[in-house]
């Protein structure tokens, strides 16, 4: 599949990334009839990759710390982001869809950059498991969240299928110690990512 590079400015006023260049299009090995693309952002993103990892549910994140490479399982595809600004993405129907997806990711990259400039840093999401979350939850297995147990809630929370706000007991004033436990474990950005809006 031969093609010339295609450059598009997607976020004209972006503080870090504004445009992306489509470098390569190939047939998708994982899904017949779809394409995989290689794109390149107009800035390096190495500094903000750890923080970007905190902007998605941990169950959708594979972060290789040693190489600072982030692979996300989102939008029903695998998207890998490299410190240089290269991005690979599979299971696209066409080039326009790939540009639509990369625009959403670029918006998150710019949000992460702004947070980074304010001094916010990412947490190691790979080390957070459902047991860690469950230890900070009320433990009453009340079912108000729609799950049968706090452990079931914790597992769905990490996969992005639940939101912290759905744990109604956490909103009660006497649960502040549990909320502090979560804040210490997750950090500000991941608390927000996992759907905590505060008391």
Secondary structure, 3 states (H helix, E strand, C coil): CCCCCEEEECCCCCCCCCEEEEEEEEECCCCCCCEEEEEEECCCCHHHHHHHHCCCCHHHEEEECCCCEEEEEECCEEEEECCCCEEEEEEECCHHHHHHHHHHHHHHHHHHHHHHHCCCCCCCHHHCCHHHHHHHCCCCCCCCCCCCCHHHHHHHHHCCCCCHHHCHHHHCHHHHHHHHHHHHHHHHHHHHHCCCCCC
